[in-house]
Amino acid sequence: MPRLVFMNADATPKNVALEVSAAAAPHIMAWYGAYFAGDRYTVAIDGRNVPMDINGEMNGAMDINGEMIGPKEGG
């Protein structure tokens, strides 16, 4: 299962790690982006930074193993 890590300079705690399914990661990122809108944060999956759009949503696609495979459709 991929390890999703949020590193937020403006929140406490600064780092939060979750073991999530590959299918759940984009939804969790969208929620986090909405909840922490305006904060300075980055996201990593299995130690690799995840490209995000201005809303904090994943700006790419992820395969079943949690590997980034390119830009999301329509984006």
N, C-alpha and C positions, 0 to 999 in steps of 0.2 A: 504494500500500500504506500502511495506517495506521502512524504512528510511535507506539509504545507507550513511555512513559517512566515509570520507577519512581524516586521521590524519597524516599530513606530516611534519616532523621536519625540512625539508629543503626548504619548499615552503612558500609563502605568498599568501593568508592566510593559517594558519596552519591547520585549520579544514574546511571542506566543506561538507555540508549535502544536500542530494537530496531525494525526495520522488519518487520512481521508481517502475515499475512493477517488479514482481519476475523474469519474463522472460528477462527483460532488464538488470538486475543487473550484470550478468556475462559478458555481452558485454561492459558495462560501465567500469567494473573493468579491462578488457583486454585493453581498450583504455587508461585508466589512467596509467596502468602499463607501456605501451609503451611510453606515453608522459613524464612520470616522472621517466623513467628508471634511476637507480642509486640512487634515493632519498631514505631516510629512512622513510617509512610510513607503517601504518596499516589501515585495513578496518574493519568496524563494520556494521552489519545489525541489526537494532532494538536493539542496545546496546550489541550485542554479536560479538566478534572478528570472522572474517572469515578467515579460513585457505587459504593460497595462495601458488602457486608454484613460482619458481624463476622469472617468467615473470610477476607476479602480477595477474595471472588468478586464479579464484576461484578453490580451490583444494577440491571440493566436489560438491554435487548436492543440489538443492534447490527446495522445492515443491512450489505449487501455492500460498501458504500463506507466502512464504519467509522463511520457516523453513529449516535449514540445515538437510539433510537426509543421509549423508554419502559420501564416496569418489566418485568422478566422474568416469564414465566408462572408462576403459583403464588407469586409473591413480592411 
